[in-house]
């Protein structure tokens, strides 16, 4: 529908709506997607640099897993809830801008650390900053785009994960190879500080709840009520656990694949960063966008497609994951990674859009924070750490091959488990969307 074709009664024509035009809506969406990309550039950078950091600071795999997993995730999710509560009643644009400034500054500061404790504290700072990025952004997007376009819009926004991974691997790999890991942190962190200023002065706060019948008040729903609504929905229980298990595999893969390829196949960080930026970065961006796009269109006939699609993709990934860790040729392993790279992120836009569909407009930032708490405790916290610990346990008997088998034993079964939960969510999703509070 073009701007000229909208009717006077359409919600987007509200006189106070700053997003009456498509150009304004898409500017906001693209800017928030770029911000989300920086979220994952700063987060993913550590994965391609960790072998160099391990050698320089004399770290174990368990320490690396803790650094990229629980140490980051605990502070990320702990700060996420109060920030989301703030976002459900405050100015979400300002929250995202401040958060971007904090995590970018702490990323740049990571280049100056002298030991493991320093780096751990810097990553905690990154985690606290990044906690204020996604929940307010999800809420903004859901107030800009109507319900039948939200999975597409959030899928587009979620491409920031893959774009960030792309540039994190690509820039980090080559910067490390030519200038060292400290320079890589500084070069990647500084642009985010500038972007925070751009966002603060060019993005406008949307009307809350405009596309949900009537503009919503700015009074936040009590946190206990949000939890009660979410827990009472079988759909949310299944998709939250399914998303956490999917993220367990996704974060473990993103954080340990570079180390696996370097140890098992002796690849350089520059070449490997280029491969992984294309597979996980470009492939993931395509998958997460079209996952939301096709779900929105299929859901016009049956809303169960919002959960069927992630389930089908999850089951499809499993045989490829097994094959990647069995083959001996590095380029065959990387080629087999293309399908998981495309399908890993299909769940994300659909899960967020479905969560927003089953709660009221004044619950969305908090609902996103609760969802991300579950995703990140299980996925970001558990995935890299469990694989790191298992690798250390297997190292006495398997040596440098311990990481290969840690990933083989842990990841395919968990991905299949995730797919089962999305399939089970199909039993309740239509009724839970119909019963959503206003």
VEXDRENMAR-91012 format. One record per residue (C-alpha): residue in three letters; x, y, z. Coordinates in Angstrom, 2 decimals, always signed. Layout:
% VEXDRENMAR-91012
- code;u;v;w
- ala;X;Y;Z
...
END
This chain:
% VEXDRENMAR-91012
- code;u;v;w
- unk;+0.00;+0.00;+0.00
- unk;+1.43;+3.40;-0.91
- unk;+1.11;+6.49;+1.24
- unk;-1.50;+7.91;-1.12
- unk;-3.65;+4.84;-0.79
- unk;-4.07;+5.00;+2.99
- unk;-7.49;+5.95;+4.28
- unk;-8.15;+8.79;+6.74
- unk;-9.24;+6.27;+9.35
- unk;-6.02;+4.26;+9.18
- unk;-4.06;+4.30;+12.49
- unk;-0.93;+5.58;+10.76
- unk;-2.84;+8.77;+9.83
- unk;-3.17;+9.82;+13.47
- unk;-2.15;+13.53;+13.47
- unk;+0.52;+13.03;+16.16
- unk;+2.05;+9.94;+14.52
- unk;+5.65;+10.69;+13.43
- unk;+5.58;+7.56;+11.24
- unk;+2.74;+8.38;+8.87
- unk;+4.94;+7.76;+5.84
- unk;+6.75;+4.64;+4.73
- unk;+10.02;+6.55;+4.47
- unk;+9.88;+7.55;+8.15
- unk;+8.98;+4.01;+9.22
- unk;+11.76;+2.43;+7.21
- unk;+14.32;+5.00;+8.32
- unk;+13.57;+4.08;+11.93
- unk;+13.68;+0.36;+11.19
- unk;+16.96;+0.60;+9.27
- unk;+18.58;+2.78;+11.95
- unk;+17.55;+0.39;+14.74
- unk;+18.83;-2.53;+12.64
- unk;+22.21;-0.84;+12.30
- unk;+22.27;-0.31;+16.07
- unk;+21.48;-4.00;+16.57
- unk;+24.32;-4.83;+14.16
- unk;+26.73;-2.94;+16.40
- unk;+25.34;-4.94;+19.32
- unk;+26.54;-8.14;+17.67
- unk;+29.71;-6.73;+16.12
- unk;+30.87;-5.83;+19.62
- unk;+29.65;-9.16;+21.01
- unk;+30.93;-11.38;+18.20
- unk;+34.31;-9.74;+17.88
- unk;+35.56;-11.72;+20.86
- unk;+34.86;-15.04;+19.10
- unk;+37.26;-14.45;+16.21
- unk;+39.87;-12.90;+18.54
- unk;+39.72;-15.42;+21.37
- unk;+42.54;-17.70;+20.17
- unk;+44.91;-14.71;+20.10
- unk;+43.58;-13.48;+23.45
- unk;+43.93;-16.98;+24.91
- unk;+47.59;-17.14;+23.92
- unk;+48.34;-13.57;+25.06
- unk;+46.58;-13.78;+28.44
- unk;+47.17;-17.54;+29.00
- unk;+43.51;-18.55;+29.35
- unk;+41.71;-21.92;+29.39
- unk;+38.68;-22.90;+27.28
- unk;+36.53;-22.77;+30.41
- unk;+37.62;-19.17;+31.01
- unk;+36.88;-18.27;+27.40
- unk;+33.49;-19.95;+27.62
- unk;+32.70;-18.04;+30.81
- unk;+33.87;-14.80;+29.22
- unk;+31.61;-15.16;+26.18
- unk;+28.86;-16.96;+28.09
- unk;+27.66;-16.61;+31.69
- unk;+29.85;-13.66;+32.70
- unk;+28.30;-11.66;+29.88
- unk;+24.82;-13.17;+30.01
- unk;+24.19;-12.79;+33.76
- unk;+24.69;-9.03;+33.67
- unk;+22.95;-8.74;+30.29
- unk;+19.75;-10.35;+31.54
- unk;+19.90;-8.88;+35.06
- unk;+20.04;-5.33;+33.70
- unk;+17.53;-6.17;+30.95
- unk;+14.44;-6.42;+33.17
- unk;+14.65;-3.02;+34.92
- unk;+15.64;-1.32;+31.66
- unk;+12.65;-2.89;+29.92
- unk;+10.35;-1.73;+32.73
- unk;+11.72;+1.76;+32.17
- unk;+11.11;+1.39;+28.42
- unk;+7.45;+0.40;+28.95
- unk;+6.76;+3.81;+30.47
- unk;+9.66;+6.05;+29.34
- unk;+11.28;+7.33;+26.17
- unk;+12.57;+4.26;+24.38
- unk;+14.68;+6.22;+21.87
- unk;+16.77;+7.77;+24.66
- unk;+17.25;+4.40;+26.34
- unk;+18.56;+2.77;+23.16
- unk;+20.90;+5.71;+22.48
- unk;+22.38;+5.65;+26.00
- unk;+22.78;+1.88;+25.91
- unk;+24.57;+1.99;+22.56
- unk;+27.00;+4.58;+23.90
- unk;+27.81;+2.45;+26.96
- unk;+28.43;-0.85;+25.17
- unk;+30.48;+0.78;+22.38
- unk;+32.66;+2.64;+24.90
- unk;+33.27;-0.57;+26.87
- unk;+34.17;-2.43;+23.67
- unk;+36.80;+0.17;+22.82
- unk;+38.06;-0.04;+26.40
- unk;+38.58;-3.82;+25.96
- unk;+41.60;-3.02;+23.81
- unk;+43.47;-1.68;+26.86
- unk;+43.01;-4.65;+29.25
- unk;+46.06;-6.25;+30.81
- unk;+44.66;-9.48;+32.28
- unk;+41.63;-11.76;+32.46
- unk;+39.96;-9.76;+35.24
- unk;+40.21;-6.53;+33.27
- unk;+38.70;-8.18;+30.20
- unk;+35.97;-9.81;+32.28
- unk;+34.98;-6.42;+33.74
- unk;+34.98;-4.81;+30.29
- unk;+32.72;-7.54;+28.91
- unk;+30.39;-7.13;+31.87
- unk;+30.15;-3.45;+30.92
- unk;+29.33;-4.42;+27.34
- unk;+26.64;-6.79;+28.64
- unk;+25.01;-4.12;+30.81
- unk;+24.98;-1.68;+27.89
- unk;+23.58;-4.17;+25.42
- unk;+20.75;-5.04;+27.82
- unk;+19.12;-1.73;+26.87
- unk;+19.21;-2.32;+23.12
- unk;+16.68;-4.90;+21.99
- unk;+13.62;-4.75;+24.31
- unk;+13.03;-1.01;+23.73
- unk;+13.75;-1.45;+20.01
- unk;+11.24;-4.32;+19.75
- unk;+8.63;-2.14;+21.43
- unk;+9.33;+0.78;+19.07
- unk;+9.02;-1.45;+15.99
- unk;+5.75;-2.97;+17.20
- unk;+4.35;+0.56;+17.56
- unk;+5.47;+1.57;+14.07
- unk;+4.26;-1.49;+12.13
- unk;+0.81;-3.17;+12.29
- unk;+0.38;-6.74;+13.55
- unk;+0.28;-8.37;+10.10
- unk;+3.70;-6.88;+9.22
- unk;+5.48;-7.24;+12.55
- unk;+7.20;-10.58;+11.91
- unk;+8.60;-9.14;+8.67
- unk;+9.70;-5.91;+10.40
- unk;+11.21;-7.71;+13.40
- unk;+12.78;-10.22;+11.01
- unk;+14.38;-7.30;+9.18
- unk;+15.57;-5.85;+12.49
- unk;+16.89;-9.26;+13.52
- unk;+19.17;-9.24;+10.48
- unk;+21.29;-7.06;+12.73
- unk;+22.44;-10.28;+14.43
- unk;+23.84;-11.63;+11.18
- unk;+25.14;-8.30;+9.90
- unk;+26.94;-7.85;+13.20
- unk;+28.40;-11.34;+13.03
- unk;+29.46;-10.68;+9.43
- unk;+31.40;-7.53;+10.28
- unk;+32.59;-8.91;+13.61
- unk;+34.18;-11.92;+11.91
- unk;+35.36;-10.05;+8.82
- unk;+36.78;-6.93;+10.48
- unk;+37.98;-8.79;+13.56
- unk;+39.72;-11.51;+11.56
- unk;+41.70;-9.18;+9.33
- unk;+42.37;-6.49;+11.97
- unk;+43.73;-9.19;+14.27
- unk;+45.91;-10.63;+11.54
- unk;+47.50;-7.30;+10.62
- unk;+47.25;-5.13;+13.75
- unk;+46.44;-7.41;+16.71
- unk;+43.39;-8.00;+18.86
- unk;+43.70;-4.82;+20.91
- unk;+43.43;-2.62;+17.84
- unk;+40.42;-4.62;+16.65
- unk;+38.48;-3.78;+19.83
- unk;+39.25;-0.07;+19.57
- unk;+38.46;+0.24;+15.86
- unk;+35.11;-1.51;+16.27
- unk;+34.01;+0.30;+19.45
- unk;+34.49;+3.95;+18.48
- unk;+31.93;+4.15;+15.59
- unk;+29.18;+2.97;+17.93
- unk;+29.70;+6.04;+20.13
- unk;+29.10;+8.25;+17.08
- unk;+26.02;+6.24;+16.05
- unk;+24.52;+6.76;+19.53
- unk;+24.52;+10.52;+18.93
- unk;+22.95;+10.12;+15.47
- unk;+20.16;+7.97;+16.89
- unk;+19.43;+10.38;+19.75
- unk;+18.87;+13.34;+17.44
- unk;+17.22;+11.72;+14.37
- unk;+14.90;+8.99;+15.71
- unk;+11.45;+9.97;+17.02
- unk;+9.47;+8.18;+19.71
- unk;+6.33;+6.48;+18.25
- unk;+2.84;+6.54;+19.76
- unk;+2.50;+3.57;+22.06
- unk;-0.24;+1.10;+21.05
- unk;-1.37;+3.04;+17.96
- unk;-1.88;-0.08;+15.82
- unk;-3.65;-1.98;+18.59
- unk;-7.00;-0.18;+18.68
- unk;-6.12;+3.01;+20.52
- unk;-3.01;+4.79;+21.78
- unk;-1.97;+3.26;+25.09
- unk;-1.27;+5.16;+28.29
- unk;+2.32;+5.47;+29.48
- unk;+1.62;+3.64;+32.76
- unk;+3.53;+0.38;+32.78
- unk;+1.68;-2.82;+33.62
- unk;+2.96;-4.33;+36.92
- unk;+5.81;-6.73;+36.35
- unk;+3.97;-9.54;+38.11
- unk;+1.04;-9.12;+35.76
- unk;+3.32;-9.41;+32.72
- unk;+4.81;-12.61;+34.14
- unk;+1.34;-13.95;+34.91
- unk;+0.14;-13.34;+31.35
- unk;+3.26;-14.88;+29.82
- unk;+3.26;-17.93;+32.08
- unk;-0.46;-18.53;+31.46
- unk;+0.22;-18.89;+27.72
- unk;+1.40;-22.41;+26.75
- unk;+2.63;-20.89;+23.49
- unk;+5.09;-18.65;+25.32
- unk;+6.37;-21.45;+27.52
- unk;+7.18;-23.58;+24.48
- unk;+8.62;-20.85;+22.22
- unk;+10.72;-19.36;+25.02
- unk;+12.31;-22.73;+25.80
- unk;+12.60;-23.55;+22.09
- unk;+14.27;-20.19;+21.46
- unk;+16.67;-20.67;+24.36
- unk;+17.73;-24.10;+23.10
- unk;+18.10;-22.82;+19.53
- unk;+20.23;-19.95;+20.88
- unk;+22.28;-22.47;+22.89
- unk;+23.36;-24.02;+19.59
- unk;+23.61;-20.71;+17.74
- unk;+25.81;-18.96;+20.30
- unk;+27.98;-22.03;+20.82
- unk;+28.45;-22.30;+17.06
- unk;+29.18;-18.59;+16.61
- unk;+31.61;-18.51;+19.53
- unk;+33.50;-21.76;+18.97
- unk;+33.48;-22.44;+15.21
- unk;+36.48;-20.17;+14.62
- unk;+38.48;-21.93;+17.35
- unk;+37.39;-25.34;+16.03
- unk;+38.50;-24.51;+12.49
- unk;+41.80;-23.05;+13.67
- unk;+42.66;-25.99;+15.94
- unk;+41.37;-28.85;+13.80
- unk;+41.98;-27.46;+10.31
- unk;+44.78;-24.90;+10.93
- unk;+43.02;-22.02;+9.15
- unk;+44.17;-18.39;+9.51
- unk;+41.90;-15.81;+11.15
- unk;+41.72;-13.67;+8.00
- unk;+40.58;-16.44;+5.66
- unk;+38.32;-17.97;+8.30
- unk;+36.78;-14.62;+9.19
- unk;+35.87;-14.12;+5.54
- unk;+34.23;-17.55;+5.27
- unk;+32.29;-17.20;+8.52
- unk;+31.17;-13.66;+7.72
- unk;+29.53;-14.98;+4.56
- unk;+28.07;-18.17;+6.05
- unk;+26.82;-16.88;+9.40
- unk;+26.56;-13.20;+8.50
- unk;+25.05;-13.11;+5.00
- unk;+23.32;-16.49;+5.33
- unk;+21.86;-15.63;+8.72
- unk;+20.57;-12.25;+7.49
- unk;+18.79;-13.91;+4.58
- unk;+17.30;-16.58;+6.84
- unk;+16.02;-14.31;+9.60
- unk;+14.43;-11.81;+7.20
- unk;+12.72;-14.33;+4.96
- unk;+11.74;-16.41;+8.00
- unk;+9.63;-13.51;+9.20
- unk;+8.51;-12.53;+5.71
- unk;+7.20;-15.97;+4.76
- unk;+5.68;-16.54;+8.21
- unk;+3.65;-13.31;+7.90
- unk;+2.31;-14.45;+4.55
- unk;+1.65;-18.05;+5.50
- unk;+0.04;-16.93;+8.76
- unk;-2.71;-15.15;+6.82
- unk;-4.18;-18.63;+6.30
- unk;-2.97;-20.24;+9.56
- unk;-1.15;-18.50;+12.42
- unk;+0.50;-21.76;+13.37
- unk;+3.09;-21.04;+10.67
- unk;+4.73;-18.63;+13.12
- unk;+5.88;-21.70;+15.08
- unk;+5.77;-24.39;+12.40
- unk;+8.44;-22.64;+10.34
- unk;+11.08;-22.49;+13.12
- unk;+10.33;-26.13;+13.96
- unk;+10.82;-27.35;+10.39
- unk;+14.05;-25.37;+10.05
- unk;+15.35;-26.70;+13.38
- unk;+14.86;-30.31;+12.36
- unk;+16.48;-29.60;+8.97
- unk;+19.64;-28.24;+10.62
- unk;+20.46;-31.34;+12.68
- unk;+22.00;-33.66;+10.02
- unk;+24.16;-30.82;+8.71
- unk;+25.43;-30.06;+12.22
- unk;+26.49;-33.68;+12.67
- unk;+28.29;-33.74;+9.31
- unk;+30.26;-30.53;+9.96
- unk;+32.15;-32.11;+12.87
- unk;+32.74;-35.47;+11.20
- unk;+34.36;-34.47;+7.88
- unk;+38.11;-33.93;+7.68
- unk;+38.27;-31.34;+4.88
- unk;+37.91;-27.74;+6.16
- unk;+36.20;-26.49;+3.01
- unk;+33.68;-29.33;+3.05
- unk;+32.95;-28.49;+6.69
- unk;+32.47;-24.82;+5.82
- unk;+30.27;-25.69;+2.83
- unk;+28.09;-27.90;+5.04
- unk;+27.74;-24.92;+7.39
- unk;+25.86;-22.92;+4.75
- unk;+22.45;-24.52;+5.46
- unk;+22.64;-24.07;+9.25
- unk;+23.89;-20.55;+8.60
- unk;+20.74;-19.82;+6.60
- unk;+18.32;-21.48;+9.02
- unk;+19.73;-20.83;+12.52
- unk;+18.03;-17.44;+12.92
- unk;+14.62;-18.19;+11.35
- unk;+13.17;-18.62;+14.84
- unk;+14.03;-15.12;+16.07
- unk;+11.65;-12.75;+14.29
- unk;+8.79;-15.24;+14.59
- unk;+9.38;-15.75;+18.31
- unk;+9.47;-12.03;+19.12
- unk;+6.43;-11.25;+16.95
- unk;+4.46;-14.11;+18.51
- unk;+5.41;-12.97;+22.02
- unk;+4.19;-9.45;+21.23
- unk;+0.98;-10.85;+19.73
- unk;-0.01;-12.59;+22.97
- unk;+0.56;-9.60;+25.32
- unk;-0.78;-6.03;+25.45
- unk;+1.04;-2.98;+24.00
- unk;+2.22;-1.80;+27.45
- unk;+3.81;-5.18;+28.15
- unk;+5.95;-5.56;+25.06
- unk;+9.34;-4.25;+26.17
- unk;+9.06;-6.22;+29.42
- unk;+7.85;-9.32;+27.56
- unk;+10.84;-9.03;+25.22
- unk;+13.16;-8.68;+28.20
- unk;+11.68;-11.80;+29.84
- unk;+12.01;-13.67;+26.55
- unk;+15.60;-12.51;+26.14
- unk;+16.37;-13.41;+29.75
- unk;+15.40;-17.01;+28.97
- unk;+17.14;-16.99;+25.57
- unk;+20.36;-15.57;+26.97
- unk;+20.58;-17.60;+30.18
- unk;+20.12;-20.84;+28.23
- unk;+21.72;-19.78;+24.96
- unk;+24.33;-17.10;+25.50
- unk;+25.10;-18.21;+29.05
- unk;+24.93;-21.97;+28.58
- unk;+26.00;-22.61;+25.00
- unk;+29.58;-21.28;+24.88
- unk;+30.29;-22.24;+28.50
- unk;+29.03;-25.84;+28.28
- unk;+31.01;-26.47;+25.10
- unk;+34.12;-24.91;+26.69
- unk;+33.84;-27.03;+29.84
- unk;+33.16;-30.21;+27.83
- unk;+36.18;-29.43;+25.63
- unk;+38.40;-29.11;+28.72
- unk;+37.05;-32.42;+30.09
- unk;+37.79;-34.20;+26.79
- unk;+41.20;-32.57;+26.26
- unk;+43.16;-35.19;+28.25
- unk;+41.99;-37.99;+25.94
- unk;+41.45;-36.11;+22.67
- unk;+43.95;-33.25;+22.76
- unk;+43.28;-30.56;+20.13
- unk;+40.32;-32.60;+18.85
- unk;+38.43;-32.13;+22.12
- unk;+36.56;-29.06;+20.85
- unk;+35.38;-30.91;+17.74
- unk;+33.77;-33.67;+19.80
- unk;+32.43;-31.30;+22.44
- unk;+30.44;-29.54;+19.71
- unk;+29.38;-32.82;+18.10
- unk;+28.09;-34.33;+21.35
- unk;+26.34;-31.19;+22.63
- unk;+24.78;-29.30;+19.72
- unk;+22.73;-31.60;+17.41
- unk;+20.60;-33.12;+20.23
- unk;+19.84;-29.69;+21.67
- unk;+18.78;-28.35;+18.27
- unk;+16.34;-31.25;+17.82
- unk;+14.96;-30.57;+21.31
- unk;+14.36;-26.93;+20.34
- unk;+12.43;-27.94;+17.21
- unk;+10.13;-30.17;+19.27
- unk;+9.05;-27.23;+21.46
- unk;+8.15;-25.07;+18.46
- unk;+6.07;-27.93;+17.08
- unk;+4.25;-28.29;+20.41
- unk;+3.55;-24.53;+20.49
- unk;+1.33;-24.94;+17.42
- unk;-1.34;-26.53;+19.62
- unk;-2.06;-23.27;+21.47
- unk;-0.76;-20.35;+19.39
- unk;-4.04;-19.41;+17.68
- unk;-6.04;-19.33;+20.91
- unk;-3.34;-17.45;+22.81
- unk;-3.21;-14.72;+20.13
- unk;-7.00;-14.40;+20.21
- unk;-6.94;-14.03;+24.03
- unk;-4.27;-11.30;+24.06
- unk;-5.08;-8.41;+26.46
- unk;-5.70;-4.95;+25.02
END
